[in-house]
Amino acid sequence: MPWSLRLTLLNRAVAYHRPMRAADIQDDLTTVLVTEEEIRAKLDELAARVAEDYAGKDLLLVGVLKGAVMVMADFIRALPMHVSMDWMAVSSYGASTKSSGVVQIRKDLDTPCRASTCSSSKTSSTRV
């Protein structure tokens, strides 16, 4: 798809304050791996599990910029409880196109992290 068409579609979605849907670019898609409905259903399922597992607890959701922004927003909207969120930026590529295998933190959390609000990586990866 030409860049001008991509920008036009993006501008149209922003201008009307509505999300861009797969139907908006149907002619440019070759394969849909996971539908919007399947993603929404999985986020709702995960939100219900998190709400049950962390009921009555302070919860800090940590997203990795920039790829997690849209999913994190949808996930938080699906949660039936108030949660805090914070963001990290990480890189393993630097100026290269191949990963160095070493993850560098480009932006760390702004929220102080205590044992009561931060789960172990094992819990985070299996729960969220």
C-alpha positions as CSV (number, residue, x, y, z in Angstrom):
1,M,0.0,0.0,0.0
2,P,1.5,3.4,-0.9
3,W,2.4,5.6,2.1
4,S,0.0,8.3,1.0
5,L,-2.9,5.9,1.2
6,R,-1.7,4.7,4.6
7,L,-1.6,8.3,5.9
8,T,-5.0,9.0,4.4
9,L,-6.5,6.0,6.2
10,L,-4.7,6.9,9.4
11,N,-5.8,10.5,9.2
12,R,-9.4,9.4,8.4
13,A,-9.5,7.2,11.5
14,V,-8.0,10.0,13.7
15,A,-10.2,12.7,12.2
16,Y,-13.4,10.8,12.9
17,H,-12.2,9.7,16.4
18,R,-12.9,6.1,15.6
19,P,-10.6,3.1,15.5
20,M,-9.3,1.9,12.2
21,R,-10.9,-1.5,11.4
22,A,-9.6,-4.3,9.3
23,A,-12.6,-3.6,7.0
24,D,-11.1,-0.1,6.3
25,I,-8.1,-1.7,4.6
26,Q,-9.6,-5.0,3.5
27,D,-8.3,-4.7,0.0
28,D,-4.7,-4.4,1.3
29,L,-4.8,-7.5,3.6
30,T,-3.7,-10.8,2.4
31,T,-4.2,-12.9,5.6
32,V,-5.8,-12.2,8.9
33,L,-4.2,-14.4,11.6
34,V,-6.3,-13.3,14.5
35,T,-9.5,-11.4,14.2
36,E,-10.4,-8.3,16.2
37,E,-13.1,-10.3,17.9
38,E,-10.7,-13.1,19.0
39,I,-8.3,-10.5,20.4
40,R,-11.1,-8.8,22.3
41,A,-12.4,-12.1,23.7
42,K,-8.9,-13.1,24.9
43,L,-8.3,-9.7,26.5
44,D,-11.7,-10.1,28.3
45,E,-10.7,-13.6,29.5
46,L,-7.4,-12.4,30.7
47,A,-8.9,-9.4,32.5
48,A,-11.4,-11.6,34.3
49,R,-8.5,-13.9,35.5
50,V,-6.4,-10.9,36.6
51,A,-9.4,-9.4,38.4
52,E,-10.0,-12.7,40.2
53,D,-6.3,-13.4,41.0
54,Y,-5.6,-9.8,42.2
55,A,-8.9,-8.9,43.9
56,G,-8.3,-6.4,46.7
57,K,-4.6,-5.9,45.8
58,D,-2.8,-3.0,44.3
59,L,-1.8,-3.8,40.8
60,L,0.8,-2.2,38.6
61,L,0.6,-3.1,34.9
62,V,3.9,-2.6,33.1
63,G,3.9,-2.2,29.3
64,V,6.8,-2.1,26.9
65,L,6.8,1.0,24.6
66,K,5.7,1.3,22.0
67,G,4.2,-2.0,20.9
68,A,2.1,-2.6,23.9
69,V,0.2,0.7,24.0
70,M,-3.0,-0.3,22.1
71,V,-3.3,-3.7,23.7
72,M,-2.6,-2.3,27.2
73,A,-5.3,0.4,26.7
74,D,-7.8,-2.3,25.6
75,F,-6.8,-4.6,28.5
76,I,-7.2,-1.9,31.1
77,R,-10.7,-1.0,29.7
78,A,-11.6,-4.7,30.1
79,L,-10.6,-4.8,33.8
80,P,-13.4,-4.3,36.2
81,M,-11.0,-2.7,38.8
82,H,-8.8,0.3,39.1
83,V,-5.1,-0.4,38.3
84,S,-2.0,1.7,37.8
85,M,0.1,1.4,34.8
86,D,3.7,2.4,33.9
87,W,5.9,2.0,30.9
88,M,9.4,0.8,30.0
89,A,11.3,1.2,26.8
90,V,13.9,-1.5,26.0
91,S,16.1,-2.4,23.1
92,S,18.3,-5.2,22.1
93,Y,19.0,-3.9,18.6
94,G,20.8,-0.6,19.2
95,A,21.6,0.8,15.7
96,S,21.6,-2.7,14.1
97,T,18.9,-4.7,12.5
98,K,20.0,-7.8,14.4
99,S,19.5,-8.3,18.1
100,S,22.6,-8.2,20.2
101,G,21.0,-10.6,22.7
102,V,21.5,-8.0,25.5
103,V,18.5,-6.0,26.6
104,Q,19.1,-2.4,27.4
105,I,16.6,-0.4,29.4
106,R,16.0,2.9,27.5
107,K,13.2,4.1,29.9
108,D,12.7,2.6,33.3
109,L,9.6,2.7,35.4
110,D,8.5,6.0,36.9
111,T,6.5,4.3,39.6
112,P,8.4,3.1,42.6
113,C,8.2,-0.7,42.6
114,R,7.7,-2.4,45.9
115,A,7.3,-6.2,46.6
116,S,3.6,-5.7,47.3
117,T,3.0,-4.1,43.9
118,C,5.4,-5.9,41.6
119,S,5.1,-9.5,40.9
120,S,8.0,-11.8,40.0
121,S,8.7,-12.2,36.3
122,K,7.3,-15.7,36.5
123,T,3.9,-14.5,37.9
124,S,3.8,-11.6,35.4
125,S,4.5,-13.8,32.4
126,T,1.9,-16.4,33.3
127,R,-0.8,-14.1,34.5
128,V,-0.8,-11.1,32.1
